[in-house]
Amino acid sequence: MEIRTVDDHFAVAPQMQPADLAGLAAEGFVAVICNRPDGEEPGQPPLDDMRRAAEAAGLAFHHIPVSGGLFPPAAVAAFAAVRRGTPGKMLGYCRTGTRSITLDALANIRGLSASDRIANAKAAGYDLSALAERMESGG
C-alpha cells in the first residue's frame, strides 16, 4: 500500500484492499474516506467489504464518491465536513489518489492559498495545477 502524506492530518492512497486497513490504525490513522463509486471497475473491492474491514480495525469509514473528473460543490462540502469533524489522521483513497487529494485541495479546510495547495499536492506526487483558477476563485 502506497500512502502519500499531504499534511500531519491527511494522506492519500490508491485503491487499497480490505486487508490493508488493519495496519492504518497502527500508523495513527483514525478514519478512512473512499472517493470511488462502488463497483467503478472490475476487481475493485466492494464498498461493504472495505467498510467492514475499516470498522474492524477501529477506523471510521466515510464514502463520498466522485467520478468523471467532476467535483460538485455538495461533494466538496461533504468532504470538508468529514475532514473538520475527524479528530486525528485521515486517509482518503480512490483509484489513484487523485480524486482524494483534489477534494482536499478544493475543500481547503486549512485556508491555504491556491499555490500552497498545488505545492502540497505536488510534494505528494500529484499535479493539480489545472485547478489553480478554480481554487483561486474559491470554487
TAVENKA-V467387 format. One record per residue. N is the residue number from 1. SS is DSSP state (h for helix, s for strand, l for the rest). Layout:
((N/SS) (N/SS))
//
This chain:
((1/l) (2/l) (3/s) (4/s) (5/s) (6/s) (7/s) (8/l) (9/l) (10/s) (11/s) (12/s) (13/s) (14/l) (15/l) (16/l) (17/l) (18/h) (19/h) (20/h) (21/h) (22/h) (23/h) (24/h) (25/h) (26/h) (27/l) (28/l) (29/s) (30/s) (31/s) (32/s) (33/s) (34/s) (35/l) (36/l) (37/l) (38/l) (39/l) (40/l) (41/l) (42/l) (43/l) (44/l) (45/l) (46/l) (47/h) (48/h) (49/h) (50/h) (51/h) (52/h) (53/h) (54/h) (55/h) (56/h) (57/l) (58/l) (59/l) (60/s) (61/s) (62/s) (63/s) (64/l) (65/l) (66/l) (67/l) (68/l) (69/l) (70/l) (71/l) (72/l) (73/h) (74/h) (75/h) (76/h) (77/h) (78/h) (79/h) (80/h) (81/h) (82/h) (83/h) (84/h) (85/l) (86/l) (87/l) (88/l) (89/s) (90/s) (91/s) (92/s) (93/s) (94/l) (95/l) (96/l) (97/l) (98/h) (99/h) (100/h) (101/h) (102/h) (103/h) (104/h) (105/h) (106/h) (107/h) (108/l) (109/l) (110/l) (111/l) (112/l) (113/l) (114/h) (115/h) (116/h) (117/h) (118/h) (119/h) (120/h) (121/h) (122/h) (123/h) (124/l) (125/l) (126/l) (127/l) (128/l) (129/h) (130/h) (131/h) (132/h) (133/h) (134/h) (135/h) (136/h) (137/l) (138/l) (139/l))
//
